[in-house]
Amino acid sequence: MTLKVLTLNIWDLPFWFVKDRKKRIKNLPEYLKKSGADIICLQESFDVENRSFLKEQLRGSYMMAGDVIETRRILFIKLFDMTGGLVVFSKFPITSSRFVPYSRFLNSAISETLGRKGFLEVIVETPIGDVKIVNTHMHQETHFFSQKIRFKQTEKMVMKTNNYDKPIILAGDFNENYLMKEYEFAELFRTTGFSDPSKFKEGEPISPTYRPENAYVDNFLSRIHSPKRYDYILVKNLDKAGLKVTEYKPEYLTPPISDHDPLFLTLST
């Protein structure tokens, strides 16, 4: 058996400065279907109308976790989702799902409070047994204490999802450049048993997922001069299902479909 996981920040904020939003979301279902992914973790899927569109277009191929019924208004105008922009699509049956928000008091940016960030925990029933999928989007990079905030968020997520003796796949936009090089994060994952799949593919470089070559990265809110790796898929307990890492890399699309590049992890028995 092969299990293919995709994580992608789709940059679907319902505001004027988000480039080509309608066009990109319209093209997204076809790309996701062609990707061959069994599990899809999306971040920044804030627009409820677009989220409903994705659900309808992927119906028949994927089940969805991430509510499209309950909504909330931002600034009394914009209609947002209730799961922090997080969605999980699965070709396998979804047996449970819960969204856990991060503290709104540990923020150094008002946009983070409005975004209601957290993690979406989903159990999927695969032919080799249950697998826990955890989808997250961490605090953005800011000038004050943002790395400390991201660490506290990561710690909360890991501690609340860690007590599980079957495979766990932890995916998302961590907003932390080269995550495993940061001692606190690396030590947290090491002590809780999570691994970066890159270690299973020795000799392969860690490729960026947020690049200045991507036209959508160059906007008035975000201009970078060097590539960064913000997106990750971490794993735990793969041996419980006889799984091993066979591929772990981003895909660089022309034209791009978001300001982030889609990141794939392929596991096989």
Secondary structure, DSSP 8 states (H G I E B T S, - for coil): -EEEEEEEEEEE-SSTTSTTHHHHHHHHHHHHHHHT-SEEEEEEE-BHHHHHHHHHHHTTT-EEES-SSS-EEETTTEEE-SSTT-EEEESS-EEEEEEEE--SSS-SSHHHHHHT-EEEEEEEEETTEEEEEEEEE-----SSSHHHHHHHHHHHHHHHH---SS-EEEEEE---TTGGGSHHHHHHHHHHT-B-GGGGSTT-----SB-TTSGGG-BTTB--SS-B--EEEEEE-GGGGT-EEEEEEE---SS-SSSS--EEEEEE-
